[in-house]
Amino acid sequence: MPTISRLTSMSQANATLSHCWNKLWSFGRQTVDQDYQTQERQVLRAWLERWEKAFTELLSSTLPTMGGEDLTQARVLKANHLACTILAFDAGPNATAQDFDVFQAEFQAIVELTGAVLQARERTTSPQSASTASTASPIDMPTTCGLDVLAPLYLVQARCSNAGVWDRAHRLSLQARGL
């Protein structure tokens, strides 16, 4: 994992978190020794704590000058950070949604962050904003080079036992696929 003590840009935050995300997702596709995965998840949990601290510092220094696109990217990154934190939790190979009940606040935060991201994207692509803004189109919309909101929403749907949060995540995932 890349060493994280300080983040200097949203691009760096995205690149480093993408690396972690890819590593965590690969665990689900590999038949690796469970003890090895447990050790790796511990390393990743510590790394995610350092990333979050560095990301918070980056946001506190750049938030006053952030535009709408940067704020949307920050929300996407935070939703993915929360998803990574949940994935780094070692619930064992036979985990159920109830094993993840300790993450109800994280599930709710992912849903709220995603709702704000999709709302911002709708404003960017609405006919009214297109007539008053630049020539923005859905293709021109800023993304975080691979990290987006669908995977965190799918994680909520796969692991959240709260029916209300699950339903909201499901509706948002349908909305996100339509944008």
Backbone torsions as a table, in degrees:
resi	resn	phi	psi	omega
1	MET	NA	144.1	177.6
2	PRO	-65.1	144.3	177.8
3	THR	-70.9	131.5	180.0
4	ILE	-123.4	117.3	169.7
5	SER	-128.4	-26.4	-178.4
6	ARG	-153.7	139.6	173.5
7	LEU	-109.5	135.6	-176.8
8	THR	-108.8	-10.6	-179.4
9	SER	-157.1	162.1	175.8
10	MET	-65.0	-34.0	178.3
11	SER	-63.2	-42.3	177.6
12	GLN	-65.5	-42.1	177.9
13	ALA	-59.6	-43.6	178.9
14	ASN	-63.5	-47.3	-176.8
15	ALA	-63.0	-43.6	-177.4
16	THR	-71.0	-40.4	178.7
17	LEU	-68.9	-35.5	176.1
18	SER	-59.3	-40.7	179.0
19	HIS	-61.2	-45.7	178.4
20	CYS	-63.4	-45.7	-179.5
21	TRP	-56.8	-47.1	-179.5
22	ASN	-63.0	-39.1	178.8
23	LYS	-64.5	-45.0	179.9
24	LEU	-64.9	-42.3	179.4
25	TRP	-65.6	-31.6	-179.4
26	SER	-66.4	-26.2	177.9
27	PHE	-58.8	-37.9	-178.9
28	GLY	-70.0	-20.2	-177.6
29	ARG	-101.3	-4.5	-176.7
30	GLN	-107.8	152.5	172.1
31	THR	-106.9	70.6	-177.2
32	VAL	-100.0	152.1	177.1
33	ASP	-48.4	130.8	-177.6
34	GLN	-61.3	-36.8	178.5
35	ASP	-63.8	-40.4	177.3
36	TYR	-62.3	-45.4	179.4
37	GLN	-62.4	-38.8	178.8
38	THR	-62.2	-44.3	178.7
39	GLN	-64.8	-43.5	179.0
40	GLU	-63.2	-40.0	178.8
41	ARG	-64.0	-36.9	176.5
42	GLN	-62.7	-44.0	178.0
43	VAL	-61.9	-43.6	-179.2
44	LEU	-67.5	-36.6	177.0
45	ARG	-61.6	-43.3	178.0
46	ALA	-65.1	-40.9	179.3
47	TRP	-63.3	-42.6	179.8
48	LEU	-63.6	-35.0	175.6
49	GLU	-64.3	-42.0	177.6
50	ARG	-66.4	-40.6	178.8
51	TRP	-61.2	-45.3	-178.7
52	GLU	-61.4	-41.5	178.4
53	LYS	-62.3	-46.7	179.6
54	ALA	-65.5	-37.8	179.5
55	PHE	-67.5	-41.3	177.2
56	THR	-61.0	-42.1	177.7
57	GLU	-64.3	-41.8	177.5
58	LEU	-61.0	-46.8	-179.6
59	LEU	-63.4	-40.9	-178.5
60	SER	-65.1	-28.9	179.3
61	SER	-87.3	-23.0	-176.2
62	THR	-109.5	-15.4	-175.8
63	LEU	-54.9	-41.3	-179.0
64	PRO	-61.2	-24.8	-177.8
65	THR	-109.6	6.0	-178.1
66	MET	-71.9	137.4	171.8
67	GLY	-88.0	178.8	-178.9
68	GLY	-60.7	-40.4	-179.7
69	GLU	-64.7	-42.0	179.0
70	ASP	-66.0	-38.6	178.8
71	LEU	-65.5	-40.4	176.6
72	THR	-62.8	-44.1	178.4
73	GLN	-62.0	-39.7	178.3
74	ALA	-61.8	-39.6	178.3
75	ARG	-66.8	-40.6	176.9
76	VAL	-61.0	-45.3	179.8
77	LEU	-63.1	-42.2	-179.6
78	LYS	-65.7	-40.5	177.3
79	ALA	-61.2	-40.3	178.6
80	ASN	-70.8	-34.9	175.7
81	HIS	-61.9	-44.5	178.3
82	LEU	-62.4	-40.6	177.9
83	ALA	-63.3	-41.7	177.6
84	CYS	-62.6	-40.9	178.9
85	THR	-60.4	-41.7	178.5
86	ILE	-67.2	-44.5	179.7
87	LEU	-64.1	-29.5	-179.6
88	ALA	-76.5	-11.0	176.8
89	PHE	-70.0	132.0	-177.6
90	ASP	-98.2	95.4	-179.5
91	ALA	-98.2	0.1	179.9
92	GLY	87.5	166.7	-174.5
93	PRO	-69.8	-19.6	-177.8
94	ASN	-109.0	32.2	-176.7
95	ALA	-64.8	145.7	174.7
96	THR	-115.6	171.0	178.9
97	ALA	-59.1	-35.0	-179.5
98	GLN	-64.6	-26.9	176.9
99	ASP	-65.4	-18.4	-178.0
100	PHE	-103.2	11.8	179.8
101	ASP	-59.6	-24.0	178.5
102	VAL	-65.6	-13.2	-177.4
103	PHE	-103.2	20.9	-178.9
104	GLN	-57.6	-40.4	179.3
105	ALA	-65.0	-38.8	178.8
106	GLU	-68.3	-41.1	177.1
107	PHE	-60.1	-46.3	179.3
108	GLN	-61.5	-42.4	-179.7
109	ALA	-64.5	-40.0	177.7
110	ILE	-59.7	-45.0	-179.6
111	VAL	-63.3	-44.4	-179.6
112	GLU	-66.6	-44.0	177.8
113	LEU	-61.4	-43.6	179.8
114	THR	-64.3	-41.2	177.0
115	GLY	-57.9	-42.4	179.0
116	ALA	-67.1	-39.0	178.5
117	VAL	-63.6	-47.4	-178.5
118	LEU	-66.8	-35.0	176.3
119	GLN	-63.9	-43.4	178.6
120	ALA	-64.0	-40.0	179.4
121	ARG	-67.8	-37.1	177.5
122	GLU	-63.8	-39.8	177.9
123	ARG	-63.7	-36.8	-178.7
124	THR	-69.0	-33.2	-175.0
125	THR	-104.2	1.2	-178.3
126	SER	-69.9	151.4	178.8
127	PRO	-58.3	-35.8	-179.3
128	GLN	-65.9	-44.8	-178.6
129	SER	-72.3	-29.1	179.1
130	ALA	-66.3	-32.0	-179.3
131	SER	-78.6	-23.6	-178.2
132	THR	-104.2	-16.0	-178.0
133	ALA	-103.1	-169.4	176.1
134	SER	-69.9	-168.9	-176.3
135	THR	-85.0	48.0	179.9
136	ALA	-67.2	138.3	174.6
137	SER	-133.6	165.5	179.1
138	PRO	-55.3	-32.5	179.9
139	ILE	-68.7	-32.5	-179.1
140	ASP	-82.9	-6.1	-175.1
141	MET	-62.3	141.7	179.9
142	PRO	-69.6	137.0	172.3
143	THR	-130.1	174.2	-177.0
144	THR	-106.6	43.8	173.6
145	CYS	47.9	61.3	176.3
146	GLY	107.8	-40.2	177.1
147	LEU	-83.2	129.4	177.9
148	ASP	-146.2	-165.0	-173.3
149	VAL	-95.8	-14.9	-176.9
150	LEU	-65.2	-46.5	-178.3
151	ALA	-60.8	-45.0	175.2
152	PRO	-60.8	-37.4	177.1
153	LEU	-65.0	-41.0	177.5
154	TYR	-63.0	-37.0	177.1
155	LEU	-63.2	-42.5	176.7
156	VAL	-59.1	-44.8	-179.0
157	GLN	-65.7	-31.8	-178.4
158	ALA	-80.9	-27.1	-170.7
159	ARG	-119.9	-15.2	-174.3
160	CYS	-87.3	128.9	179.0
161	SER	-95.1	-4.4	178.4
162	ASN	-81.1	113.5	-174.7
163	ALA	-60.2	-38.2	-179.6
164	GLY	-66.5	-44.3	178.9
165	VAL	-67.7	-41.7	179.6
166	TRP	-60.3	-45.8	-178.9
167	ASP	-61.6	-43.3	179.2
168	ARG	-63.4	-42.1	178.1
169	ALA	-62.2	-40.7	179.2
170	HIS	-63.3	-46.3	179.4
171	ARG	-63.3	-40.4	178.5
172	LEU	-66.7	-36.5	179.7
173	SER	-66.5	-37.4	175.2
174	LEU	-64.5	-42.4	178.1
175	GLN	-63.5	-43.1	-178.7
176	ALA	-64.0	-37.8	179.2
177	ARG	-69.5	-24.1	179.8
178	GLY	-82.4	-16.5	-178.8
179	LEU	-78.5	NA	NA
